[in-house]
Amino acid sequence: MDANALLRRMVDIPSTSRAEGALAAFLVEHMRTLGFQAEVDAAGNAVGILGAGAETVVLLGHMDTVAGQPPVRIADGKLYGRGSVDAKGALAAFIVAAAAAGPRPDRRLVVVGATEEETATSKGAHYVADSFTPTACVIGEPSGVDAVTLGYKGRIVLAYEGRGAAAHSAGLREGTLEEGVAFWHRLQAWAEAASAGKPMFERLDPALREIQSRHDGLTESIALTASIRIPPGLTPAEVQRMVERLRGDRGTLRFWGADPPFRAPKNTPLVRAFLRAIRESGREPSFKLKSGTSDMNVVGPRWGCPILAYGPGDSRLDHTPDEHLDLEEYNRAITVLTRVLTLL
């Protein structure tokens, strides 16, 4: 199975969060044909290992996707389908590049297809964080073939719920629904004031993910779910305390999915290997910082090793109905990754 066929097969297999089992089984079987020692671990991750040396390089991608299954097809050299960019392209490139670089007596190459990255749990990443102590790690996320990502904002997820007696729409008292909407507006105003004049990576970014209201004639209720992207300099706990002050008198708040922001240093052997490999491919490398989160937020602080994120694709296509990956770019990324793994 060539690189393009591997990626097409991976995209063909649905693998929404918490339903990655079929893809994990396929990847384990495929990695075994390439010479990996491979298994599905206790968190459902697909793990393949080449070599048995003292040094360990972990290539940590994720198998899961968000919901929605646009038709899988290839047109004009592009593979369309859920996960093609986020982030099966990077994971497939890891497998092909690791197999091409091959085992060495001084090093283990560990490829991980993690579970539940798209949820607030990052179950797979938390499990491997306790399973390995790498000397370097590459996170599989779309950076574009000529760029590496050095940092991600943190995140906290919240749910606001309000409930009260029904009131006439012409009444003077602010109703439960209006109170919930007012909370959201206060949160937006607070984040905007705290971020005024700051660049993207230093801004607080709240996003409303879901809102529902109910009215049965006796009571009315409102429930909203939101996430807040957290810049360096703030912790999820600090943001939670600030948001709790905005709650109001009658609403309740729940918080989960707390990930701290993380930014990796530039001057590491891993970064230098990527810069060299990209330049050798005839391109000019660049650095990125992302407004989202990734499994780097989980393992970066715990492993403390050189780390960055790399993968083919345009992250603006993540989670969209038009998600697609240019196959030429995907194959260039494999070339870059193979060279990096020979340089390390």
C-alpha positions as semicolon CSV with decimal commas, in nm:
position;residue;x (nm);y (nm);z (nm)
1;M;0,000;0,000;0,000
2;D;0,159;0,328;-0,110
3;A;0,139;0,651;0,089
4;N;-0,163;0,789;-0,097
5;A;-0,354;0,462;-0,068
6;L;-0,280;0,448;0,305
7;L;-0,419;0,796;0,362
8;R;-0,725;0,729;0,146
9;R;-0,799;0,413;0,346
10;M;-0,760;0,601;0,676
11;V;-1,002;0,872;0,564
12;D;-1,246;0,607;0,440
13;I;-1,269;0,462;0,793
14;P;-1,496;0,677;1,014
15;S;-1,331;0,752;1,348
16;T;-1,519;1,016;1,541
17;S;-1,409;1,066;1,901
18;R;-1,471;0,758;2,118
19;A;-1,529;0,548;1,804
20;E;-1,170;0,505;1,682
21;G;-1,152;0,126;1,722
22;A;-1,181;0,027;1,355
23;L;-0,911;0,272;1,249
24;A;-0,685;0,166;1,536
25;A;-0,712;-0,199;1,433
26;F;-0,635;-0,113;1,071
27;L;-0,331;0,098;1,164
28;V;-0,188;-0,167;1,394
29;E;-0,215;-0,430;1,122
30;H;-0,063;-0,196;0,863
31;M;0,226;-0,093;1,087
32;R;0,305;-0,457;1,151
33;T;0,342;-0,516;0,777
34;L;0,599;-0,233;0,778
35;G;0,807;-0,392;1,054
36;F;0,670;-0,208;1,357
37;Q;0,595;-0,376;1,684
38;A;0,237;-0,255;1,705
39;E;-0,061;-0,285;1,937
40;V;-0,373;-0,109;2,059
41;D;-0,297;0,010;2,412
42;A;-0,532;0,041;2,711
43;A;-0,649;0,388;2,602
44;G;-0,738;0,266;2,252
45;N;-0,432;0,428;2,094
46;A;-0,268;0,264;1,793
47;V;0,103;0,241;1,889
48;G;0,386;0,130;1,662
49;I;0,752;0,103;1,767
50;L;1,066;0,070;1,553
51;G;1,404;0,007;1,718
52;A;1,504;-0,041;2,078
53;G;1,766;0,223;2,157
54;A;1,802;0,440;2,464
55;E;1,669;0,752;2,290
56;T;1,299;0,774;2,207
57;V;1,137;0,999;1,946
58;V;0,758;1,006;1,972
59;L;0,547;1,099;1,671
60;L;0,211;1,172;1,832
61;G;-0,086;1,211;1,599
62;H;-0,453;1,151;1,659
63;M;-0,704;0,922;1,493
64;D;-1,030;1,085;1,597
65;T;-1,228;1,341;1,401
66;V;-1,522;1,567;1,470
67;A;-1,865;1,452;1,357
68;G;-1,991;1,480;1,001
69;Q;-1,889;1,263;0,709
70;P;-1,862;1,456;0,382
71;P;-1,812;1,222;0,085
72;V;-1,457;1,090;0,045
73;R;-1,321;1,158;-0,302
74;I;-1,009;1,260;-0,491
75;A;-1,037;1,552;-0,733
76;D;-0,765;1,764;-0,891
77;G;-0,497;1,599;-0,682
78;K;-0,678;1,668;-0,353
79;L;-0,825;1,417;-0,109
80;Y;-1,159;1,532;0,031
81;G;-1,304;1,383;0,348
82;R;-1,331;1,417;0,724
83;G;-0,991;1,396;0,888
84;S;-0,786;1,445;0,572
85;V;-0,636;1,760;0,724
86;D;-0,721;1,720;1,093
87;A;-0,523;1,511;1,131
88;K;-0,502;1,183;0,943
89;G;-0,268;1,339;0,687
90;A;-0,008;1,403;0,955
91;L;-0,054;1,059;1,114
92;A;-0,020;0,879;0,782
93;A;0,292;1,083;0,705
94;F;0,437;0,980;1,044
95;I;0,388;0,611;0,966
96;V;0,535;0,630;0,616
97;A;0,831;0,848;0,719
98;A;0,917;0,635;1,024
99;A;0,914;0,320;0,811
100;A;1,133;0,491;0,550
101;A;1,384;0,615;0,809
102;G;1,390;0,269;0,963
103;P;1,509;0,137;1,299
104;R;1,843;0,231;1,453
105;P;2,028;0,060;1,739
106;D;2,051;0,389;1,932
107;R;1,688;0,499;1,906
108;R;1,324;0,399;1,927
109;L;1,074;0,559;1,692
110;V;0,725;0,553;1,844
111;V;0,423;0,640;1,630
112;V;0,102;0,698;1,821
113;G;-0,246;0,742;1,678
114;A;-0,417;0,886;1,985
115;T;-0,781;0,880;2,089
116;E;-1,015;1,161;2,191
117;E;-0,797;1,457;2,090
118;E;-1,105;1,633;1,954
119;T;-1,281;1,610;2,290
120;A;-1,193;1,791;2,610
121;T;-1,050;1,467;2,752
122;S;-0,740;1,397;2,534
123;K;-0,761;1,044;2,673
124;G;-0,495;0,900;2,444
125;A;-0,239;1,174;2,506
126;H;-0,279;1,154;2,884
127;Y;-0,216;0,781;2,867
128;V;0,100;0,801;2,655
129;A;0,230;1,088;2,869
130;D;0,275;0,827;3,143
131;S;0,400;0,555;2,906
132;F;0,705;0,717;2,745
133;T;0,988;0,954;2,834
134;P;1,093;1,084;2,492
135;T;1,401;1,279;2,396
136;A;1,196;1,457;2,127
137;C;0,833;1,470;2,017
138;V;0,651;1,575;1,701
139;I;0,277;1,641;1,731
140;G;0,075;1,558;1,420
141;E;-0,131;1,866;1,334
142;P;-0,163;2,068;1,011
143;S;0,105;2,337;1,003
144;G;0,154;2,346;0,628
145;V;0,445;2,159;0,476
146;D;0,690;2,450;0,511
147;A;0,609;2,557;0,869
148;V;0,637;2,421;1,220
149;T;0,405;2,511;1,507
150;L;0,568;2,602;1,837
151;G;0,274;2,692;2,054
152;Y;-0,095;2,653;2,126
153;K;-0,327;2,852;2,345
154;G;-0,484;2,682;2,643
155;R;-0,854;2,615;2,689
156;I;-1,129;2,579;2,940
157;V;-1,485;2,466;2,863
158;L;-1,784;2,591;3,060
159;A;-2,157;2,533;3,086
160;Y;-2,394;2,799;3,219
161;E;-2,743;2,698;3,332
162;G;-3,024;2,923;3,451
163;R;-3,374;2,829;3,563
164;G;-3,660;3,032;3,707
165;A;-4,032;3,096;3,714
166;A;-4,191;3,188;3,383
167;A;-4,265;3,558;3,339
168;H;-4,477;3,759;3,100
169;S;-4,279;3,903;2,811
170;A;-4,417;4,248;2,895
171;G;-4,308;4,227;3,258
172;L;-4,048;4,455;3,413
173;R;-3,829;4,180;3,561
174;E;-3,541;4,050;3,351
175;G;-3,623;3,688;3,274
176;T;-3,407;3,380;3,305
177;L;-3,334;3,375;2,932
178;E;-3,225;3,738;2,931
179;E;-3,001;3,671;3,230
180;G;-2,825;3,391;3,043
181;V;-2,771;3,606;2,736
182;A;-2,649;3,891;2,957
183;F;-2,392;3,656;3,115
184;W;-2,258;3,568;2,770
185;H;-2,234;3,938;2,678
186;R;-2,048;4,013;3,002
187;L;-1,804;3,733;2,927
188;Q;-1,744;3,865;2,575
189;A;-1,693;4,221;2,700
190;W;-1,450;4,106;2,969
191;A;-1,242;3,906;2,719
192;E;-1,238;4,192;2,469
193;A;-1,127;4,445;2,732
194;A;-0,854;4,211;2,858
195;S;-0,729;4,155;2,502
196;A;-0,747;4,511;2,364
197;G;-0,454;4,588;2,137
198;K;-0,291;4,247;2,180
199;P;-0,183;4,011;1,900
200;M;-0,371;3,688;1,835
201;F;-0,162;3,460;2,055
202;E;-0,202;3,690;2,356
203;R;-0,582;3,732;2,334
204;L;-0,859;3,563;2,531
205;D;-1,096;3,406;2,277
206;P;-1,441;3,292;2,398
207;A;-1,655;3,091;2,156
208;L;-2,021;3,000;2,206
209;R;-2,061;2,634;2,113
210;E;-2,426;2,559;2,201
211;I;-2,730;2,738;2,341
212;Q;-3,076;2,600;2,429
213;S;-3,382;2,744;2,599
214;R;-3,703;2,587;2,729
215;H;-4,037;2,724;2,846
216;D;-4,319;2,500;2,973
217;G;-4,556;2,771;3,093
218;L;-4,446;2,743;3,455
219;T;-4,068;2,756;3,436
220;E;-3,813;2,872;3,182
221;S;-3,450;2,769;3,149
222;I;-3,141;2,844;2,945
223;A;-2,826;2,637;2,897
224;L;-2,519;2,743;2,703
225;T;-2,182;2,583;2,646
226;A;-1,873;2,782;2,556
227;S;-1,498;2,744;2,534
228;I;-1,236;3,005;2,612
229;R;-0,894;2,996;2,447
230;I;-0,633;3,106;2,698
231;P;-0,311;3,293;2,613
232;P;0,027;3,247;2,783
233;G;0,042;3,424;3,117
234;L;-0,295;3,292;3,234
235;T;-0,394;2,954;3,373
236;P;-0,729;2,778;3,334
237;A;-0,785;2,815;3,709
238;E;-0,735;3,192;3,689
239;V;-0,975;3,220;3,396
240;Q;-1,232;3,009;3,582
241;R;-1,219;3,243;3,882
242;M;-1,264;3,546;3,658
243;V;-1,563;3,394;3,477
244;E;-1,728;3,294;3,804
245;R;-1,738;3,663;3,898
246;L;-1,943;3,730;3,584
247;R;-2,204;3,461;3,658
248;G;-2,479;3,671;3,814
249;D;-2,714;3,581;4,098
250;R;-2,924;3,295;3,961
251;G;-2,716;3,103;3,708
252;T;-2,485;2,808;3,779
253;L;-2,153;2,724;3,614
254;R;-1,963;2,401;3,546
255;F;-1,608;2,386;3,408
256;W;-1,404;2,108;3,247
257;G;-1,143;2,047;2,977
258;A;-0,878;2,267;3,137
259;D;-0,557;2,273;2,930
260;P;-0,277;2,522;3,001
261;P;-0,126;2,724;2,715
262;F;0,208;2,596;2,592
263;R;0,490;2,740;2,385
264;A;0,803;2,544;2,293
265;P;1,148;2,700;2,246
266;K;1,291;2,762;1,899
267;N;1,654;2,671;1,961
268;T;1,643;2,292;1,988
269;P;1,794;2,008;1,784
270;L;1,443;1,913;1,673
271;V;1,363;2,259;1,538
272;R;1,700;2,281;1,367
273;A;1,643;1,943;1,199
274;F;1,309;2,062;1,059
275;L;1,453;2,392;0,937
276;R;1,732;2,207;0,758
277;A;1,500;1,947;0,606
278;I;1,255;2,210;0,478
279;R;1,538;2,415;0,325
280;E;1,685;2,103;0,163
281;S;1,347;2,048;-0,002
282;G;1,385;2,387;-0,169
283;R;1,143;2,576;0,053
284;E;1,173;2,849;0,316
285;P;1,062;2,745;0,666
286;S;0,848;2,953;0,901
287;F;0,708;2,935;1,252
288;K;0,346;2,937;1,367
289;L;0,156;2,986;1,689
290;K;-0,199;2,851;1,698
291;S;-0,515;2,987;1,860
292;G;-0,649;2,636;1,922
293;T;-0,523;2,351;2,140
294;S;-0,366;2,016;2,063
295;D;-0,212;1,721;2,243
296;M;0,100;1,936;2,276
297;N;-0,080;2,112;2,563
298;V;-0,101;1,775;2,741
299;V;0,241;1,620;2,685
300;G;0,458;1,930;2,636
301;P;0,463;2,044;2,999
302;R;0,498;1,687;3,130
303;W;0,773;1,562;2,902
304;G;0,985;1,878;2,893
305;C;1,164;1,759;2,579
306;P;1,212;1,937;2,244
307;I;0,868;1,943;2,084
308;L;0,682;2,098;1,791
309;A;0,380;2,027;1,573
310;Y;0,406;1,946;1,204
311;G;0,180;1,815;0,933
312;P;0,051;1,886;0,584
313;G;-0,265;2,083;0,522
314;D;-0,437;2,414;0,581
315;S;-0,579;2,428;0,934
316;R;-0,848;2,673;0,819
317;L;-1,015;2,368;0,663
318;D;-1,034;2,183;0,997
319;H;-1,389;2,071;1,087
320;T;-1,538;2,218;0,768
321;P;-1,754;2,043;0,505
322;D;-1,484;2,127;0,247
323;E;-1,196;1,964;0,438
324;H;-0,936;1,843;0,189
325;L;-0,563;1,780;0,159
326;D;-0,339;1,838;-0,141
327;L;-0,170;1,503;-0,202
328;E;0,144;1,663;-0,342
329;E;0,184;1,858;-0,018
330;Y;0,123;1,541;0,180
331;N;0,403;1,363;-0,005
332;R;0,639;1,661;0,042
333;A;0,568;1,641;0,416
334;I;0,669;1,273;0,414
335;T;0,998;1,371;0,249
336;V;1,063;1,639;0,511
337;L;0,975;1,406;0,800
338;T;1,194;1,125;0,666
339;R;1,489;1,363;0,643
340;V;1,424;1,492;0,996
341;L;1,427;1,140;1,134
342;T;1,761;1,070;0,967
343;L;1,909;1,392;1,109
344;L;1,803;1,341;1,470
